[in-house]
Amino acid sequence: MAKVAFIGLGVMGYPMAGHLVKNGHKVTVYNRTEAKAKAWSEEFSGQYYSTPKAAAQGQDVVFVCVGNDDDLRQVTLTEDGVLAGMNSGAILVDHTTASADVARELGAAASEMNIGFIDAPVSGGQAGAENGVLTVMAGGNIEVFEKVKPVIDSYARCAELLGDVGAGQLTKMVNQICIAGVVQGLSEGLHFARSAGLDGEKVVEVISKGAAQSWQMENRYQTMWQGEYNFGFAIDWMRKDLGIALEEARRNGSHLPLTALVDQFYSEVQAMGGNRWDTSSLLAKLEKNRS
């Protein structure tokens, strides 16, 4: 079993680090809010530290799961960051959904120190993290990935290497682009069904047996139909992710008209006070316009 550090104990990182303990790994943790690290330590009998550097010292693998590019640089590249505490030959795995640019920046910094690096954003949401069934999209060296994959499997049902450093982040952008379009389509379908006086549950029961079926339909239609939007990935975070994808698209010349439109729709939901509503709340905007 590996000696592991986990940096960032948010709604994803907290259960992910717990699964590492449950799978027999020795885990140290750091979290910006120390009370959360203390609570995790008490629940899982792990050790928490006051800096990322201290948590990372002597560990075989260091996992990071924080908010954005700036947070990631803060916990990795500063004098108290994990790279300052890691030994040569160790592996750094970043689960943050961030830009491909920062992934390559970290990859280069780690390489100079003979530290392996994998960018490995995840999909599956809080429920996936809690149940240990996340999908991990990885970029990096195949030998490094194969070394660390058995540890990642503690909380993943699927972990695949998609290419060099940065490929994981680029694949996560594809993931979010696809989700945005599906959620908008589902929202419009439910909005149409209500406007037409149909029974939404019966409609979905039928169409989910055919080509319209999706994860979003299966897991979100009931709460959407009831106007409840506190069950998933927050709009603030989705807009952060879509912003990364749209910026990358401007650079690589791809055209994302639907993604840009849905991002605008999310901004309108934010203006309604829905910053922390989950991504299925696109329906709330349509229903407001209907009223």
N, C-alpha and C positions, 0 to 999 in steps of 0.2 A: 504494500500500500504506500501511497505517496504522502510526502509532507507538503501541505498546500496552504496558501494564503488566499483569502477572498476579500477584495476591496470593493465596498459598496453594498450595503444591506437594505436596498429599497424593496419594493414589492416583488421584484424578480430575484435580486441577489440573496435576500434573506432565506427563502426556501431552497434556492440552489445550493448555497453553502451548507444548509442542513442536510441535503441529500448526500453531499460529499462525506459528512460525518457518518451518516447511516450506512454508507458503502465502505466504511472502514478506514477512510483517510484521516490523517491527523490535520486539523484545520485551525489556522489562526485567522483573525479577521480585523478589519479596520472599517469604521464608518464615520463620516463627518459629524453626525450626531452621536455622541458617545453613548447616550442612553440606549439607543437601538443596538449598538454593539454589545453593551452589557447585558441587555435582555436576551440577545442571541446566545451569548456565552453561557448564560444561566440555563437556557433551554437545551442547548446541545453540548454542554460541558466542553466548550472550546476556550481558547485564549484570545482576548482582544487587546489591541495596542493603540497607542495614542497617535501614531503616524503610520502612513503606508510603508515607509522605509522599515520601520521596526517590525511590522507584521510580515514583511517579505523576507527578512533576513534568514538565511539558511533553508529556505523552502525550495522544493524541487519544481513546483509549479505555482505561479501567481496568476489568479484570475481577477479581472477588473470588470465591474458592471456599474457604470455611473451615468450621468445625464447627457452630456454633450462633449464636443471637442475640447472646450476649455476645461471642463471638469476632468477630462481624461488626461490632458497635459499636466494639470495640477497634481494628480495622484501618481503620475509616472515619471515626469521629466524634471521636477524640482529637486532641491537638495534633500527634501524629506519624502521624495517619491520612491516608488518601488524599485526603479532601476538603480538607485543609489544603494539599495540594500541587497540586491540579488547577486548570487554567485555566478561565475562563469559556468556555462553548461545548463543553467536553469532555463525554464520556459515561461514566457509571459503570454497569456491568452486574454484577449480583450473581447468581452461580450457586449460592450456598449454599442448602441446603434449610432454611428458617427460617420464622418466623411471618409472617402477612400484616401484623401490627402493625409489626414492625420494617421491613418493606418500605415501608410508608407513612411511617414515621419517616424513613427514609433518603431517600425520594422528596421529602419536604418540605424536608429539610436541603439536598439537592442543588438543588432549585428556587430556594431563596433565594440561591444562588450562581450561578444561571444555568447549571447543569450538568444535562444530561439524565440520567435514571435509568430503568433497566429491571430489574425483578426477573425472574430467568430461571433457576429451578431446572431440573435436568436429570434425565433417566432413561436408563438403559442400562448403568449400572454401570461397573466398572473396564474390562471388555472393550470396552464402547462408547466409553469415553474413549480407550483405546489405539488402537482402530481408526478413530476419528474419525467415529462413526456415532451420536452421542447424539441424543436427543429433547429439545428445549428448549421449555419452557412459559413464555411471557413475559407480563408486565404492564407497561403504561406508555403513553406517547404514541406514536401510530402513526408520526409523522415521525421521532422519535428511533429507533424500532425499525427503520424502513426504512434509516436511515443505518448502523446497526451490524450489521444482519443479514448483509451480505456477509462481515464479519469472523467472526461467530459460525459461519457456514457452514464455516469451516476445520475444525471438529470435530463438526458436526451434520449428520445426514441429514434432520432435520425441525426447523424452528424456526417457531413460530406465536405471534402475539399474541392473547391470550385476553381482553383487557380492560384496564382502568386498572391503575395500580400496585397490587399485591397479588394480581391475578388469576393471575399465574404461580404464586405460592405456594399459593393455594387449589386450583389445578389439580393441583399436585404432591401435595396432600393427597388428592385424589380418586384419583390414581395409586397412592398407598401403601395406601389403603383397599381398592382392588380387588386389589392384589397380596396383601395379608394373607389375604383370603378364598380366593383361588385356591391359595395355598401350603397353607393348612389343608386344603382339599378334596383336593389331590394327596397330601398326607401321609396323610390318612385312607384314601384309595383304595389306596395302596401298602401301608399297614399291614394293611388288609383282605385284600389279595391274598396277602401273606405268611402271614397267619393261616389263610387258606383253602388254603394249599399250592400256590398258583399260581406259574407262572414269570413274574416281574415284567416281564422284558424282552419276552416274547411278548405279555403283556397290554397293555403300553403301545404296542407296535407296532401292535396292532389298534385300540385305542380312540383313539389319536392321529390316526387317519384320519377320525374322526368329530367330533361336537360337543364332546367332552371335551378336544380339543386346546388347548394353551396354550403360551406362551413358557416358562413354568416347567416344563411337562412335557417339552418338547423339549430344554431346556438343563440340567435339574437331576435328572431321574428316575434316571439311571444312578448318579450320585454318591450320591443319597439311598438307593437300593437297596443300595449298598455301605457305607452308614454313614459317608460321607466328607462333611465340612461346612466345607471351607476354600476355597470356590470363588466366593464372591460377597460380597454386602453384609452386613456384620456385624449381629448382633442388637442390639448396643448402639445402633447408628445407627438401625436400624428402630424401636426403641422410642422413641427421640427423635422420630422423624418421626410415629409414631402418637400420641404424647403431644400433639404440636402439633395434629394433626387432631382428637383427642378434645376438646381445650380449645376449639378453634374451633367444634366441634359443640355444646358446651354453650352457647356464645354465640348461635349462629344457630338453635338449636332443632331441629337434625336429630338423628335417633336412629341410633346406630351400635352395635347390640348385638353383632354379629359381630366388629367391629373391637375392641371392648372385650374380648371374650372371647379373641381371638387375642393381644392385647397381654398378657393375663394368662398365656396359654400361653408366650409368649416369656419372661416373667419366671421361669417355672418352668424353662425351659431355661437361663437365666442362673444359676439356683440349682444347676444341674447342672455349672456351670463353663463354660457355652457362650457367654460374653459375646462372643467374637470368632468364633464359628461363624457361617456364613451363614444367611440366613433360611429356607432349606429344612430346617434342623435341627428344625423342629416334629415331624418324623417321629421324631427321637431320643427325644422325650418319650413318644410313643405306644409305641415299642418298649420303653422302660424299664418302662412300666406293664404291658406284655404279659408281660415276664419276671418 
